[in-house]
Amino acid sequence: MSDKLELNKRAEFLSPPDGVETLRPEPNSLFENNPVRLSVLRALEGRSILSVKDFTREEVIEIAKLAAILENFEIAPYHIMDGKIVTTAFFEASTRTRLSFESAVLRLDGKVLSIPEGGVTGVRKGESLDDIGMMFNAYCDMVIMRHTETDSLERLTKGLRVPLINAGNGSGEHPTQSLADWYALLKWRPKLAETDPSKRSKKLCLGILGTPGSMRAVKSFLLMSLMFQDRISKVIVISQMADPFGEDLVTELEKAGIQYKVTNNMKKYVPKLDVIYMNSIAFLGDSYKNLDAEFQLNKESELKEEAVILHPLARLSELDKSLDDTAHNLYFSQAHGAVFVRQALLIAISGRLDRLPKEIPVVD
């Protein structure tokens, strides 16, 4: 087949309205002359994904390559997940994560059992997550769970035998959000996935406006970024807290050998950044807090000309809408791509890679 798949109607999202400069990098460059390596993705079959550490860099890159193809290819007629039932158990409010997972399953012709909020389950009557996990084994082939409590994964998996995907656990992690983050970055700068040192792009100065230790999306983004430590020159964290990491993240940064700096001087350091990841919402204890809201970006901010901004959304005042129609905006592409990386992950975990159509470029 041709290395260049024709864009389907869904990819029209990538074309911004007339007069709008929003950055929507097209995905073809991730897989042109670079077929998906099935041997790497097969290792994910039947596995649970509770943390970013459950991925290797190779797996992240191959998931991104398959996602890029799915973004360009109408996969629904191939019924990849026909016969599979996925439970989306959201004991905490969600818009994008739950809907993108359910969209991914349904577009693959899987079936969804949806728990949109914990109050509709036996938890309201005092049922334990341990017992709920036991029940899920009989009802579905996979569970995707979000929960307000950081230790919820450990409790659910005591009796769970089907794969579990963590969609956010308290102040813990959000590993599939980091897949969407890095999918957006790899489309924007495909050379980040290069294995040939002579073809790699210059290293990136990575900035974080937020508090990784208490913001799970930010934490997961940082952990996945450490997989690409040879592509990153420095990490600069702009935060109102003196210690925004927590001991575990400092250990991971030092193990990766990446230089990092913590500062509250946004004006001085934002102009140095190639990639800016920002968020202001943290889950602390039993409620959301708005941290780092004093650090705001807008169209007047002194950004590098080619700098890009990522944000897991929902946003508050920290990310002004005046940036929405600029080429710094990678966050809409980031949100859009979440469906496709989750599709790629679901196909691999379900063991359905052999059902991919022959038109998709793959190698064993």
N, C-alpha and C positions, 0 to 999 in steps of 0.2 A: 504494500500500500504506500501511498504518498506519505512523506514525513510530516506534511502539513495537513491536519484535519480541517475540514470546513467547520466554521463556527456555526453552532446551532442558534436558535432564537434566544435561548437564555443568555448567551454571551453578548447580546445587544446591550445588556447592562453596562458592559465595558466601554461603550461609546457615550461620553458625556454630552449633554445638550450643547447646542451651538453657543459659542462664546464662553464656555466654562472650561477651565484649564485643569480640572481635577485629574489626578494621576490614577489611571486604571491600566496597569501593565497587563498586556495580553500574555497568556500562558504558554504559547507554542514553544518558546525558546527553552523551556525546561525539558522537553522530550524530543525535539528535533535531533535526529541522528543519535539519540540517547534513549533506547527502549527501556521500559520498566524491567527491573531485575526481580523476577518472581521468586527466586531462591531467597532473597532478603525478606520479602513480604510474607512468605510462607511461614517464617519463624514466628509470626504473630498469631497464627491460628490457635484459637482456644485460650489465648492469654488474657488476663485482666490488665487494665491500664489504670493504675492508681496514682502514679507519679510520673513526672517527666523522666525520672531515672529508669522507668520501664522501657524506654526507647534507646536505641543506639542512633548515632548520627546517620549511619547508612539507612536505617529504617525511616528516619525523618525525611531524608532526601527522596527515597523511593515512594513514600506516601505522597509527598508533594508532586512528584512526577506523574503518578497515577491520578491525583486530584486534577492536575493540569489537563490531562486528557479528558477526564470526566466533565470538566468545565466546558470543553469544546465538543463533546460527543453526547448525543441523545441516547442515554443508557437505559431509559425506562422500558423500551420494547424487549429487552433481553432478560427481564425478570430475575435478576441476579440473586435476590434474597427470597424468592418464592418459597413459602413453607416455613420461613423463620419468623419467630415472634420475639419482639424486643419490648421490654418494659422500661418506660421512662418514668422513674420514681423521683419526683421533685418535691422534697420536703421543705424547700425554700423557693421563694418567688424567682421566676426566670422568664425572660422573653426570648432573646436571641438563641441561647443555648438549647433550651427545650425544643423550640420550633425548628431550629436548624437540624437537630438530631432527628426529629420526627419527619421532617421533610426528606432528609437523607434516606431514612428507612423506607418511606413510602415511595420515593422515586426509584428505589431498587425492588419494589414490589414485595417488601416485607410487611408484616403486620405490627401494629403498635398497641400495647396496653399502656394507657397514660394515667399517671397519678400527678395531676397538676399542682396539688398542694397537700401537705401532710394531714390536714384536718379531715380528709375524706377516707383515711385509712384507720386501721385498728389502733394506731398510735394514740389517737384521740381518747381511746378507752384504756390506754396503758399498755398496749402490746409492745413487746421489745423488738428492736431491730434484729436480734438473733433469731427470733421466731419468724419474722417477716422474710429473712433470707432463706430459711428452710422452705417456706411456702413458694417463693419465687422459683425454686428448682422445678416445681411441677407445672408452673404456668408459662414459662418462657425459655428462650434459648440464650438470652443475654439481658443484662440489667445495666441501665445508665442511671446513675443516682447523683442528685445534689442534696446536700444536707447542711443545716446550720452548725452542726457539731463536728469538730475536727476529727474526733475519734470514731465517727460513724462508720467509716470504711472497715475498720477492724471489727466492729461489732456485727456488721452485716455479713462479713465474709466467714464468720465462725461456722455458719451452716450452709453457706452458698457454694454450689458446685458449678454453676454456669459462669461465664466470663462477666466481669464487672468493669464498667468504665466510669471513672470518677469525673463528674461534671461540676465539681466544686464542693469541697468539704470545709466549712467554716473558714478559718484563716489559713487552711492548709495549702492545697494546690488546685490547679485547673489545667491539667495537662493537654486536653484537646484545644483549649484556647491558645496555648503556646504553639500548637501545630498550625492553627489559623494565622497566628502572628508571623511565624517563619515561612509559611507558604506565601504570604504577601511579600515578605522580604526577598524570597528566592525568585519570585516572578519579577520583582523590581530590579534585582541584581543577580541574574542567573549564575554569574561566575563565583558566587558564594558556595555553590555546590560543586565547583570544579575540583577534581582530584589531581590534575596536572598543575604543579606549582607555577609553571611558566604561563599559564592561562588565567591565573587568579587575578581578581581585581585588588586594588589597594585596600588596606585594612580600614575598618570603620571605627570611628569614635562613637561609642554607644552611650546615649544619655537616658536616664530614668528620672522622671518627675513623679515621685511617689515614694512609698515606703514598702519595700519588698517584704520585710518581715511580717507585715500585717495585711498585705494586699495579695490575695492568692494568685490573681492573674499576673501581677507584676512579678511575683516570686517565680512562677512557672516560666514566664518569658526569660527571666534572668538565668534560670537553671538550663533552659534549652540553649540559650546563647552561649553558655559555657562549653557546649558540645562543639561550637564553631570558634573556639578560642584562638585558633591560628588565623582567623579572619577579622579579629577585633584588636584594635590597638590599645583601647582603654575604656573603662566603664566609669562614667561620672553620674553619681546619684545626687539629685537636687532635692533636698528634703528639709522639713522643719524640725526633724528629729536628729539628735546627735548620733544615735546608733539606729539607722533605719533597717539594718539587715537581720539581726539575730545571729547567734553563734553559729548555727548550721550553715547559713549562707556565706559567712566570712570564711569558714573552713573550705567550702566549695570554690570560692573565688581564689583562695590561696593555692588550692590543689591544682586549679587550672592554670595558675601562673599568670593571671591577668592583672594588670595594674588597675587600681580603682581609687576613686576619690569621692568623699562625701562633702557636700557644700550646701550652704543656703543662699549662695550668691548666683541667682539665676541669670542676671544681666551679664555677668562676666563669662559664664560658661556655655550658655545656649548657642552663641555664635560659633562655637567650636564643634558642635555635634553634627554627625551625619545622619543618625537615626535617633529619634526621640520617642520613647515609650512613656505614656502618661496615663494616670488614673488618679482619682481622689477618693474613691469609695473603698473603705476598709470594713471588714466584719470583725468586730471586737466584742468578745463575750457573747452577748445574745442580741446585738443590734448593730446596725450600720453606723459608721462615723464618717464624717467628711474631713479627711486629712489632706494636707498640702494644697488646700484650695487657694491659698495665697499665691501660689505659683501658677500663673495663667499665661496662656499663649493666645495671640490674636494676629491679625494680618499685619500689624505694626511691629511685631516682635522681630528682633534682629536674628533671623534664621539664615543659615547658609543657603545659597541659591538652590542647591540640589538636595537639601535636607528633607527627610520625610518624617511624618508624624504617624505613630500608631496609637490606638486607644481601643481598649476592649469594649467600650460603651456599656452601660449608659453613661453619658457625660453630664456634668453640671457646669459651673461657671469656668472651670479650669481650661476648657477648650472652646474657644469662641467660634460661632458659626461663620464668622468672616473668613475663616480658613477653609471652609468647605469647598469653595470654588477656586482653590489654588492648587498648584502642582505639589505642594507639601502634603496634601491630603492623601495618605495611603490607608486611612482608617475605614473608608467605605469599601474599598477593595478587600481589606482585611475581613470585614464582616460578611461580605458576599462570598468569599472563598471558604468560609467555615463549613458550608454545606458539602463542598466537594472533598475537603480533607476528611470530613467525618464519613462520607460515603466510602472513600478509599480505605479508611481504617475498619469500617464495618465489614467490607468485603473480605479483607484479610483475616480479621478475627473469626469471621463466620466460616472460613475455609472455602470460600466460593470464588477464588481466583481462577479456577478452571472454567468458570462460566463466562469469563470476559470474552466479548466477541473477537473474532479473528482479525478484525480491522485494527485493533489496538496493538501498537508495537510493543512486544514483550520479548524477553529472553529468559531462559532458565538460569 
